[in-house]
Amino acid sequence: MNIVPLVFQLGGSLGFLLFGMKMMSEGIQKSAGNSLKKALDLMTSNRFLALLTGMLITMIIQSSGATTVMVVTFVNASLLTLEQSVGVIFGANIGTTITAWIVSLFGFSFDISSFAIPIFGLGFLLFSLKKLRQENLGEALMGFAMLFMGLDMLSSAISPDSGNLNFISALDDWGPISILIGVIIGVLITALLHSSSAATAIIITLAYNRLVSWEFSASVVIGSEIGSTIDAVLAAWGSRENAKRAAFIHVAFNVIMAFFAIVFFVPLLRFIDFLVPGAVQQNENISYHIAALHTLLKTMAALVFLPFTVQFAALANKVIKTKEDDSKDVYKLEFSETGGRENVVAYIVQAENEIFKMADNVAQMFRCVQVGFSDRSDTFVSNYYDMLAQKEDYVDQMEEALTKYLVSCSKLPLTEKQAADVTRMMQIVEDIESMSDECFSIGIMLKKSVDKNMQFSKEDLEKLRPYLSLAGKAFDIVHENLDSSWTAEELANAEEIEKQIDAQHKALKKIARKRLEGGAEVKTELMYIDLVRQIEKFGDHAYRISSALGQSVKQPA
């Protein structure tokens, strides 16, 4: 046996297989686009719909890892509760078994290359012809073809006629120890490949080529259930406690399922033999047996544990406790790498949710500023100034973390619209941070006017209030519509408010200058002009955000 050519052949085969699965999953996810967001409505209904949602999403995007990452991310962003996530995680485990059936039904029935190459060619055409706007479908088809081409090359490399890997058969000769070895191999292979579907496809190929027995194949499949939790663990790394709890539930579910599968190993295999027609010794039949085991094991476990979603959540809360010493004044947002199983929609949804929180902080700051204009006194300074300073610092932290997060998002496989959305979000984050700066600057000036006992006439302050209200209205429109696609009418409304702010800015500044020329107190009038300018700048940033969101009116779906 020549080791070097074999290693390269196996490496190339696995490369085709894994890259094909990744390409197919990404193409399908891009095609699904924002439709995955709508799945949240189903996820939050009840545990049975959550199970069905997790199963269907995973069947569509061909990756339980991507679904689990999405769930962990949504829990981290407080878009899903821990209890709601349990059913989706159970469903994702079932949905991932469809790949094993695809491999079993189509992988060995006929010459793979006879249909894989034409499918790849069709996918390449769809991907290349931009006018058709079917690039994502083309990417998925190319990935599908590459998956089966890799499977075909892998099957040729490990064919029993070649004698290359016949030594693997010796692993079956050690009795119960062989089962434990198979479980360990399943854990390691799946953790390294980040895909239980890929691990199952490999073991099906080995079994089809009579290199491993039915019992050893089953033990590897059981081990792959534990190894598949690596994506959830990586996604939760550095996240909030609830995200870690969701990952814990995924790990606990799979480990418990694998434990009982090992304990009842012999009865489980006999039950599969009873359900699946045909002798397991036949090549094609053993692949159906493995696929059936993969599906039945996860389905049975999900149905048994589904009534106990609340208990699972309670257990996770006990194991992973909330850290009491966590400072609420320190903002944290980590972009968790998950070994190529990143779910683009999940990351974008979390970014949008964090931008909402950022805008909420600015809304609180603006309310403090409004209080300062109504009650420009020591009471305002003592009750609100420190809060303004803390909020401004917190928003600065949010800007830094969110910008870094969005830069990481921009490196993911994005559609043209998703890439534009990420760029737009970066601008919005910058503008929201600038609005917090304007609020704090106004707070500093109000404090200074109180400390120096500057006297503004009642009439001057009365003129500022409607001006301030206009700026607040501009921000409210943005704040309430951060998650919606703007209409041309909404954008026109934002433009009209911006024009009114500009007009009042000019008028108020003109009045202050006239008072200066008439001999009014210089410091007081300059402070008044600065206040007018800061409010106008606040409105400008609100309009910039409106314009950025309004671009979605012209963006293709």
C-alpha positions in Angstrom: 0.0 0.0 0.0 1.4 3.4 -1.0 0.5 5.7 1.9 1.2 9.1 0.3 -1.1 8.8 -2.7 -3.8 7.3 -0.4 -3.6 10.2 2.0 -3.9 12.7 -0.8 -6.8 10.8 -2.4 -8.7 10.6 0.9 -7.9 14.3 1.7 -9.1 15.4 -1.7 -12.3 13.3 -1.5 -13.1 14.7 2.0 -12.4 18.2 0.7 -14.9 17.8 -2.1 -17.4 16.2 0.3 -17.1 18.9 3.0 -16.8 21.9 0.6 -19.8 20.6 -1.3 -21.9 20.4 1.8 -20.7 23.9 2.9 -21.4 25.4 -0.5 -24.9 23.8 -0.8 -25.8 24.9 2.7 -24.6 28.5 2.1 -26.4 28.7 -1.3 -29.7 27.5 0.3 -29.3 29.9 3.2 -28.7 32.8 0.8 -31.8 31.8 -1.2 -33.9 31.6 2.0 -32.6 35.1 3.0 -34.8 37.0 5.4 -37.4 34.2 5.3 -35.5 32.5 8.1 -36.4 35.5 10.3 -40.0 34.7 9.9 -39.3 31.3 11.5 -39.1 33.2 14.8 -42.9 33.5 14.9 -43.2 29.7 14.7 -40.4 29.1 17.2 -42.2 31.2 19.8 -45.6 29.6 19.5 -45.4 26.3 21.3 -43.0 23.4 21.8 -44.4 21.2 19.0 -44.2 24.0 16.4 -40.7 24.8 17.7 -39.8 21.1 17.1 -41.3 21.2 13.6 -39.6 24.6 12.8 -36.2 23.3 13.8 -36.6 20.2 11.8 -37.8 21.9 8.6 -35.2 24.7 8.7 -32.4 22.1 9.1 -33.8 20.0 6.3 -33.9 23.0 4.0 -30.4 24.5 4.8 -28.8 21.0 5.3 -27.0 21.9 8.5 -28.1 21.3 12.1 -24.9 23.2 13.1 -26.2 26.4 11.3 -29.7 26.0 12.8 -28.2 25.5 16.3 -25.9 28.5 15.9 -29.0 30.5 14.8 -30.9 29.4 18.0 -28.0 30.1 20.3 -27.5 33.6 18.7 -31.2 34.4 19.0 -31.2 33.3 22.7 -28.1 35.5 23.2 -29.9 38.4 21.6 -33.0 37.8 23.8 -35.1 37.1 20.7 -35.9 33.6 21.9 -36.4 32.5 25.5 -34.4 29.5 26.8 -37.6 27.4 27.0 -38.5 28.2 23.4 -35.1 27.2 22.1 -35.3 23.7 23.5 -37.9 22.4 20.9 -36.0 24.0 18.0 -32.8 22.3 19.1 -34.6 18.9 19.3 -36.1 19.5 15.8 -32.7 20.4 14.4 -31.3 17.1 15.5 -34.0 15.3 13.5 -33.7 17.5 10.5 -30.0 16.8 10.0 -30.7 13.1 9.3 -32.0 13.9 5.8 -28.4 14.0 4.5 -27.9 10.3 5.5 -31.1 9.4 3.5 -29.9 11.4 0.4 -26.6 9.6 0.5 -28.3 6.2 1.0 -30.9 6.7 -1.7 -28.8 8.3 -4.4 -25.1 7.8 -3.4 -24.6 4.2 -4.5 -27.6 3.4 -6.8 -25.9 4.4 -10.0 -22.9 6.1 -11.5 -22.7 9.4 -9.5 -20.5 11.2 -12.0 -23.2 10.7 -14.7 -25.5 13.2 -13.1 -23.1 15.1 -10.7 -21.1 16.7 -13.5 -24.1 17.9 -15.5 -25.7 19.3 -12.3 -22.5 21.1 -11.5 -22.5 22.6 -15.0 -26.1 23.8 -14.7 -25.2 25.3 -11.3 -22.2 27.1 -12.8 -24.4 28.6 -15.5 -26.9 29.9 -13.1 -24.2 31.2 -10.9 -22.4 32.9 -13.8 -25.4 34.4 -15.6 -26.1 37.4 -13.4 -29.1 38.5 -15.4 -31.0 35.4 -14.3 -30.5 36.4 -10.6 -30.2 32.8 -9.6 -26.6 32.8 -8.3 -27.7 31.4 -4.9 -29.5 28.5 -6.5 -26.5 27.9 -8.8 -24.2 27.8 -5.7 -26.5 25.3 -4.0 -26.5 23.0 -7.1 -22.7 23.2 -7.5 -22.4 22.3 -3.8 -24.8 19.4 -4.3 -22.8 18.1 -7.2 -19.5 18.4 -5.4 -20.9 16.5 -2.4 -21.6 13.5 -4.6 -18.4 13.8 -6.6 -16.5 13.7 -3.3 -18.6 10.7 -2.1 -17.8 8.9 -5.4 -14.1 9.6 -5.0 -14.1 8.6 -1.4 -15.9 5.3 -2.3 -13.2 4.6 -4.9 -10.4 5.3 -2.5 -11.7 2.9 0.1 -12.9 0.3 -2.2 -12.2 -3.2 -0.8 -10.7 -4.2 -4.1 -7.9 -1.6 -3.6 -7.1 -3.1 -0.2 -6.1 0.4 1.0 -8.1 0.5 4.2 -8.8 -3.2 4.9 -7.0 -2.8 8.3 -10.0 -0.9 9.6 -11.9 -4.2 9.6 -9.7 -5.3 12.5 -11.5 -2.7 14.8 -14.6 -5.0 14.7 -12.8 -7.9 16.4 -12.5 -6.6 19.9 -16.1 -7.3 21.1 -17.7 -4.6 23.3 -14.5 -2.6 23.2 -15.0 -2.1 19.5 -18.3 -0.4 20.2 -16.6 2.1 22.6 -13.8 2.7 20.0 -16.5 3.4 17.4 -18.2 5.9 19.7 -14.9 7.7 20.4 -14.1 7.8 16.6 -17.6 9.2 15.9 -17.1 12.0 18.5 -13.6 12.9 17.2 -14.5 12.8 13.4 -17.6 14.9 13.9 -15.9 17.4 16.1 -13.1 17.8 13.6 -15.4 18.0 10.5 -18.1 20.1 12.4 -20.7 18.0 10.7 -22.6 14.9 11.9 -24.0 14.6 8.3 -20.5 14.4 6.8 -19.4 11.8 9.5 -22.5 9.7 8.7 -21.8 9.9 5.0 -18.3 8.7 5.5 -19.4 5.8 7.7 -22.1 4.8 5.2 -19.4 4.7 2.5 -17.2 2.6 4.7 -20.0 0.2 5.5 -21.2 0.0 1.9 -17.7 -1.0 0.9 -17.8 -3.8 3.6 -14.9 -2.3 5.6 -16.8 -2.0 8.8 -19.7 -4.0 10.2 -23.2 -2.8 11.0 -22.5 -2.8 14.7 -19.3 -0.7 14.4 -21.1 1.7 12.0 -23.9 2.2 14.5 -21.4 3.0 17.3 -19.7 5.7 15.1 -23.2 7.2 14.4 -23.9 7.3 18.1 -20.6 9.0 18.8 -21.3 11.5 16.1 -24.3 12.7 18.0 -22.0 13.9 20.8 -19.4 15.4 18.4 -22.0 17.4 16.6 -22.5 19.7 19.7 -19.2 21.4 18.9 -20.9 24.1 16.9 -23.3 25.1 19.7 -20.4 25.2 22.2 -18.3 27.5 19.9 -21.3 29.7 19.2 -21.9 30.2 23.0 -18.3 30.8 23.8 -18.0 34.3 25.2 -21.8 34.9 24.9 -24.3 35.7 27.7 -25.4 33.1 30.2 -28.6 32.2 28.3 -26.7 31.4 25.1 -24.5 29.1 27.1 -27.5 27.5 28.6 -29.0 26.8 25.2 -25.7 25.2 24.2 -25.7 23.2 27.4 -29.2 21.9 26.5 -28.0 20.8 23.1 -25.0 19.0 24.6 -27.0 17.4 27.4 -29.7 16.2 25.0 -27.2 14.6 22.7 -25.1 13.0 25.5 -28.1 11.5 27.2 -29.4 10.2 23.9 -26.0 8.6 23.1 -25.7 7.1 26.6 -29.1 5.3 26.4 -28.3 4.2 22.8 -25.1 2.5 24.1 -26.9 1.0 27.1 -29.6 -0.5 24.8 -27.3 -1.0 21.9 -28.3 -4.6 21.0 -32.1 -4.1 21.3 -31.8 -0.8 19.3 -30.0 -2.5 16.4 -32.5 -5.4 16.4 -35.3 -2.9 16.2 -33.8 -1.2 13.2 -33.3 -4.6 11.6 -37.0 -5.3 12.1 -38.0 -1.9 10.7 -35.8 -1.8 7.6 -36.4 -4.6 5.0 -33.6 -6.6 3.6 -30.5 -8.3 5.0 -28.0 -6.0 6.6 -25.2 -7.9 5.0 -26.1 -6.4 1.5 -24.3 -3.3 0.6 -27.3 -1.0 -0.1 -29.3 -2.3 2.8 -26.7 -1.5 5.3 -26.7 2.1 4.2 -30.5 2.2 4.8 -30.0 0.7 8.2 -27.5 3.4 9.2 -29.8 6.2 7.9 -32.7 4.7 9.7 -30.7 4.5 13.0 -29.6 8.1 12.6 -33.2 9.2 12.2 -34.9 6.9 14.6 -32.5 7.6 17.4 -33.0 11.4 17.2 -36.7 11.2 16.7 -37.3 8.9 19.6 -35.1 11.0 21.9 -36.8 14.3 20.8 -40.3 12.9 21.4 -39.4 11.5 24.8 -37.7 14.7 26.0 -40.1 17.2 24.4 -42.6 17.2 27.3 -39.7 18.2 29.6 -38.5 21.4 27.9 -39.2 23.4 31.0 -37.2 21.0 33.1 -34.4 21.1 30.7 -34.3 24.9 30.9 -34.4 24.7 34.7 -31.5 22.3 34.8 -29.5 24.6 32.5 -30.3 27.5 34.8 -29.0 25.5 37.8 -25.8 24.4 36.1 -24.9 27.8 34.5 -25.7 30.4 37.1 -25.9 34.2 36.4 -22.7 35.9 37.5 -23.6 38.4 40.1 -20.4 40.4 39.7 -21.0 41.2 36.1 -20.9 44.9 35.6 -23.9 46.3 33.8 -21.8 49.3 32.8 -19.5 47.2 30.6 -20.9 46.2 27.2 -19.9 42.9 25.7 -20.6 41.5 22.2 -18.5 38.7 20.8 -18.5 37.3 17.3 -18.2 33.5 18.0 -16.5 31.5 15.3 -18.2 28.2 14.8 -15.9 26.3 12.4 -17.7 27.3 9.1 -21.2 26.8 10.4 -22.0 30.5 10.8 -25.6 31.4 10.1 -25.6 34.7 8.3 -29.2 35.6 9.2 -28.6 34.9 12.8 -25.7 37.2 13.0 -27.5 40.0 11.2 -30.6 39.6 13.4 -28.4 39.9 16.5 -26.7 43.0 15.1 -30.1 44.6 14.4 -31.2 43.8 18.0 -28.1 45.3 19.5 -28.6 48.5 17.4 -32.1 48.7 18.9 -30.6 48.6 22.4 -28.1 51.3 21.3 -31.0 53.5 20.1 -32.9 52.8 23.4 -29.9 54.2 25.3 -29.9 57.4 23.2 -33.7 57.7 23.7 -33.1 57.7 27.5 -30.4 60.3 27.1 -32.6 62.5 25.0 -35.3 62.4 27.7 -32.7 63.5 30.2 -31.9 66.5 28.0 -35.6 67.4 27.7 -35.8 67.4 31.5 -32.8 69.7 31.6 -34.5 72.3 29.4 -37.7 72.1 31.5 -35.8 72.2 34.8 -32.5 73.9 34.3 -31.4 73.7 38.0 -29.2 71.9 40.5 -31.8 69.2 40.6 -31.2 68.3 37.0 -27.4 68.3 37.5 -27.6 66.0 40.6 -30.2 63.6 39.2 -29.4 63.4 35.5 -25.9 64.6 34.6 -24.1 61.5 35.9 -26.6 59.3 34.1 -25.9 61.1 30.8 -22.2 60.6 31.3 -22.6 56.8 32.0 -25.0 56.3 29.0 -22.6 58.2 26.7 -19.7 56.0 27.8 -21.8 52.8 27.4 -22.9 53.9 23.9 -19.3 54.5 23.0 -18.5 50.9 24.1 -21.4 49.6 22.0 -20.2 51.5 18.9 -16.7 49.9 19.2 -18.0 46.4 19.8 -20.8 46.6 17.2 -18.5 47.9 14.5 -16.0 45.1 15.2 -18.9 42.6 15.1 -20.2 44.0 11.8 -16.8 43.9 10.2 -16.7 40.2 11.1 -20.2 39.8 9.6 -19.0 41.4 6.4 -16.5 38.5 5.9 -19.3 35.9 5.9 -20.8 34.6 2.7 -23.3 37.4 2.2 -25.8 38.0 -0.6 -25.6 41.4 -2.3 -28.5 42.7 -0.2 -27.1 41.4 3.1 -23.7 43.0 2.3 -25.5 46.3 1.7 -27.4 45.9 5.0 -24.2 45.3 7.0 -22.6 48.4 5.4 -25.8 50.4 6.2 -25.8 49.1 9.8 -22.2 50.3 10.3 -23.3 53.8 9.2 -26.3 53.7 11.5 -24.2 52.6 14.5 -21.8 55.6 13.8 -24.7 58.0 13.7 -26.4 56.7 16.8 -23.1 57.1 18.7 -22.8 60.7 17.4 -26.4 61.4 18.7 -25.3 60.2 22.1 -22.4 62.6 21.9 -24.7 65.5 21.0 -27.0 64.6 24.0 -24.0 64.6 26.3 -22.7 67.8 24.9 -26.1 69.5 25.5 -26.0 68.0 29.0 -22.5 69.6 29.6 -23.7 73.0 28.4 -26.8 72.8 30.6 -24.7 72.0 33.6 -22.3 74.8 32.8 -25.2 77.2 32.5 -26.4 76.2 35.9 -23.0 76.3 37.5 -22.3 79.8 36.1 -25.8 80.9 36.9 -26.4 82.0 33.3 -29.8 83.6 32.7 -31.9 82.8 29.6 -35.1 84.6 29.1 -38.3 82.6 29.4 -39.1 83.6 25.8 -35.8 82.2 24.5 -36.3 78.9 26.3 -39.9 78.7 25.0 -38.6 79.0 21.4 -36.1 76.1 22.0 -38.8 73.7 23.2 -40.6 73.2 19.8 -37.2 73.1 18.1 -36.1 70.3 20.5 -39.4 68.5 20.0 -38.8 68.4 16.2 -35.4 66.8 16.8 -37.1 64.3 19.1 -39.7 63.6 16.6 -37.1 62.9 13.9 -35.4 60.5 16.3 -38.7 58.8 17.3 -39.5 58.0 13.6 -36.1 56.4 13.2 -36.3 54.6 16.6 -39.7 53.1 15.8 -38.8 51.9 12.3 -35.3 50.5 12.7 -36.5 47.0 11.8 -38.8 47.9 8.9 -38.4 48.7 5.2 -39.2 52.3 4.7 -41.8 53.5 2.2 -41.3 56.6 0.0 -43.9 58.4 2.1 -42.0 57.7 5.4 -38.8 59.0 3.9 -40.6 62.1 2.6 -41.9 62.7 6.1 -38.4 62.5 7.5 -37.1 64.9 4.9 -39.9 67.4 5.8 -39.0 67.3 9.5 -35.3 67.8 8.6 -36.2 70.9 6.5 -38.2 72.3 9.5 -35.3 71.7 11.8 -32.9 73.5 9.4 -35.3 76.4 9.1 -35.7 76.8 12.8 -32.0 76.5 13.3 -31.3 79.4 11.0 -34.1 81.5 12.6 -32.9 80.9 16.2 -29.3 81.6 15.3 -30.3 84.8 13.6 -32.2 86.0 16.6 -29.3 85.2 18.9 -26.9 87.1 16.7 -29.1 90.1 16.7 -29.2 90.1 20.5 -25.4 90.0 20.4 -25.3 93.0 18.2 -27.7 94.7 20.5 -25.3 94.3 23.5 -26.7 91.2 25.1 -24.5 89.1 27.4 -21.9 87.4 25.2 -21.3 84.2 27.1 -25.0 83.6 27.5 -25.8 84.2 23.8 -22.9 82.0 22.6 -24.1 79.2 24.9 -27.6 79.7 23.4 -26.1 79.4 19.8 -24.2 76.3 20.8 -27.3 74.7 22.2 -29.2 75.5 18.9 -26.3 74.0 16.9 -26.1 70.8 19.0 -29.8 70.1 18.6 -29.6 70.7 14.8 -26.7 68.2 14.7 -28.8 65.7 16.6 -31.5 66.1 14.0 -29.0 65.8 11.1 -27.9 62.4 12.4 -31.5 61.2 12.7 -32.0 62.2 9.1 -28.8 60.4 8.0 -30.2 57.2 9.6 -33.6 57.8 7.9 -31.8 58.2 4.5 -29.8 55.0 5.1 -33.0 53.0 6.0 -34.8 54.6 3.2 -32.3 53.1 0.7 -34.1 49.8 1.3 -37.0 51.2 -0.7 -34.9 51.0 -3.8 -33.1 47.8 -2.9 -34.0 44.6 -4.8 -35.5 41.9 -2.6 
